């Protein structure tokens, strides 16, 4: 493609003041251009499943990406890829080839990057033995938090001042955090099968919202919560069902209904000797809780409305 060749020539001429390492050949120049969002005939891949998952759950538009599913492709690791690819110019490749670039940028090193070069950049890549893993959009927030706790975040994937700023904005100011525009190795979008629930959902992102009557107190019972920060980005919530005036005691289990991101979204809890039922949870943000009592009373509590809960918890 003439436009691609022209873009690379301009990039090679004008990128030099920004580089600490001068690429040795067109393979390395293309790798740098690709990692800095220039359109090329390369596709990003990573040897790390955690890196690919990071890009799958963040996408190119983090504010919108929660509304659709994401995913990543898995293909067998190639052997001898570097030696095969470097024998010719990337523009002379006759077949799709993998190649490992020199670590010409900190991003490539951090992301454990490698590439495929495509003789026809406009043709979809249909790799043999390709598999896809789909991540539902409603679970992306949970994936982001867990990846961060494992050390896969904006600052480690983009080890520069921009990556650090985006990480701090996301952690400390999540409602106004700046979008991240990463290159997405081996990631794709797909539609996950619908989840079957007992009641029709009013808000898919908060599945218990509006399902249990919308009131935390009814028929002489109250559902309340106490929230406290336990570590960076994580919070402990203690739910309690009890009689507000202490006139009644629970003697049978209470069912709690939580957000789908919990491994066990429905919990059955037996009462304590005090006649109260308590459930301790750990999460990274607020959600709506439903509770069903033995007498059929249904209670609902939106944790984002708890005034004495941490502000960061309420905003997520």
N, C-alpha and C positions, 0 to 999 in steps of 0.2 A: 504494500500500500504506500503510495507516494506521500500521503499526509503523515503516516507514521515515520517514514524515513526522514522527512523534513523536520518533524517534531524532535526526533532524536538528535539531529544535527544542531538544532537550536539549543536543545537541552545541554548538549556537550559543551557548547560554546559559552553558555550563560550560567551554568551551574557551578563552575569551578570555584568562584569565591566562597561558596557555601560548603565546600567539601574539605575534609581533613585528609582524605585519601583519594588519589587520582586513579580511577578505574583503568585496568590494564587492557580491556578489549570491549567489544560491543555487548558481549554477554553481561559483563559487570555494569556497563552503562544502562542497559535495559533493566537490570535488577534494581538499581538505584531509582531510576525513573518510575518503575512500577510501585516501589515502596513509598514513593512520594506522590502517588495519585495521578501520574501521567498515564494516559491510555497507551497500552503496548500490546504486543501479541503474547504476553506472558499471563499465566494464571498462578496466583499465590497458593502454596500449600505449606503445611507445617508437619514436622515429625512428631509434634506433641498434640495429643488429643485435647489437652486442657487449653492450649492456645486456640485451636480451631473452635472449641466450644465458646471461648471468650468472644470471638468474632461473631459466632452464630447468635449469641444472645444480646449482643450490643448492636450489630448491624450498622448501616451507614446513617441511620436517623434514629437515635435512641428514643426520642419522644414519641415516634410513631410505631417503633418496632414492637412494642408491647401488644399492639392490636392485631398482629398476625404471627403465624408460626415461623420458626426458623429451623435451621438444620445444618448438618455438615455431611460431606461426602467422604467415604473411606475407600481407598484403593490400596492394593498391595504395594509395599515399599519396593521401589525399583533397585536393581543391582547394576553397578557399572554405569550409572547414569551420567556422571560427570565426564568420564573419558569419552563416551559416545557423543555427547552433545558438543564438546569443545572442539571436535574435529573439523567443524564447519562454522560458517557464520550463522547466527540465528535467523537471518533473512533468507538463507539458502536451505533451511531444513525442509526435508521432503515429508517427514512424518512427525507426529507429536513426540516430543522428547522431554524427559526430565533432566534437570541439571541442578547441581548444587553450586550456588554462587560463592565467591570469596566473601568473607565477612566485611563487606565494604561499608556497612552502616551498622550502628548499634541496634537498629530495629530488626535487621535480618538475624543478628545474633540472638536477640531477646526472643524472637518469635520462632527460632529454629527453622528458618525458612528455606524452602527450595521452590523450584518453579517448573512448570511445563511451558515449552515454547510451541507455538501452533503455526503451521504453514499457512492456514487460512483462519485468521483471527475472527472472522464472522461466522464460522461454523461451530455449532455446539459440540462440546467435548463429550463423547460417549465412550467412556473408558470401560474395558472389560473388567469383570469382577467388581464392579462399582456397587457400593452399598450406601444407603442414606439413613441417617438418624434424625428424626424430627423432634424438635423441642417446642411444645405448645407455648403460644404467646403468653398465656396466663402464668406460666412458670418461669418466665425469663427473669423477673425480679429476684426470685429465690436463687436462681442460678448465679446471678450477678454477685449477690452477697456471698454465696459459698465460694465462688471463684476468688473473690477478693480475700477471703479468709485463708485461702491456699496460696496467695501471692500472685494471682493472675488478674491484674487490674490495669487501668490506664497508664500508670507510671511504670509498670514493669514491661508492658507491651510496647510502649512508646517512651523509652528511657531518656527523656529530655524535659526541659522546663514546661513545655506544653502538656505533656503527659501528667506531670505532677500537678499542674494547675487544674486539669480536668478531674483528676482523682479527688483532690481536696474539695472541689465544687460539688462533686457527686456525693461525697461523704457528709459534708457539713451544710450544704445548701441544695438539697436534692430537688426542690421545687423550681429552682432557677438554674440548675447545672447546665453548662454549655454542652451542645451536642458534640459527639466524637465522630470523626469521619475516617475510620480505619479501612485498610484494605482487608478484605474478608477471605482468608484462605479456606478453600474447600467448603464454603457455606452456601446453602440454598434455602429457598422458601417452599413450604408445602402446607397442605391443609391436614390437620389432625382429625381423627374421627371425633364426633361429638361425644360429650360425657353425659351419661344417663343419670338423672337426679330425680328425687321423689317429687319435687315441685318445680314448676317452670322458673327459670332464673330471671330476676329483674335486672341485676347487674352482673354480667359474667366475670368482671374483675373482682367482685366481692360477692361470692355465691350465696352467702347467708343473708345478704341485705334484703329486708322486706319479707323474709320467709317465715318469721316467727312472731308476727304481730307488731313489730316496731317499738315495743315498750319493754324496758328493763324491769318494771314492777307491775305485778298483777296478782289478784286473788290472794293477797297477803304474803307474797313471795317477791324477793328482789334479787336480780342478777347484777353484781358489781364487780369491779376489777381494780387492782393496784398494779401500777407499772413502774419499773425502775431499770435504769441502764446497768448492765453487768459488764460489758466490754465494748470496744469500739464497734458501733453499728449494730449491736445486739441488745435486746431488752428482755427482762423477765416479767411475765404477766401472771398474776395470781387471780383466777376467777373464783367467785364465791356466790353460792345460792343459799339464801337464808331468809328467815322471817325478820323484817326490819325492826319490829318491836320485841322480838324474842318470844312471842306468844305461841309459836308453833315450832315443831322440830321435824326434820326429815328423817325418815326411817328406812326408806328404800332408795335405790340408785337414781341418779339424774343423768340424762343423756346430754352431752355437749356436741354441738355441730360447729366445726371450725373451717378455716379456709382450705381449699384443695391442695395448697402447697405443703401442708403437713402430711407426713407419711401416713398418719392415721387421722383422718379428718373427723371421724365420729368417735367420741370417747364416752364410756359409761363409768361413772365414779360413784363409789359408795359413800354414804354420809359418815362423818366423824361422830365421836361420842357426844359432841356438843349439839348435834342435830343440824349441822351445817355441812355443805358439800364444797370442797375446794379442789381446784385443778391448776397446777403450775405449768406454764408454757414458756418457751423461748422463741422469739421471732425478731425480725429486723424492722417491722413496721406494724401499723394498725390494721385491723380488719374487723368484720362484724361476727359476733358470736351468737349462736342460737342455743337455747336450753329447753329441754322438755322434762317436766317433773312427773312423778308417778301419778298425780291426779289429773294429768292431761294439760296442765297449765304450760303455756309456751311463753318464753321470755326472749328478748332480743336486745343486745347491747353493741353499739358501734363504738369501738375502742378509740377511734379518732376524736370522739366527743368528750373524752375524759379530760377535764380541765387541768388536773394536776399531773397528768402524764407528760413526759418529756416532749418538747416541741418537735424534735426530729422524729420521734416515734409517731406522733400524730400526723405529720406531714406525709408519711410514706404510705 
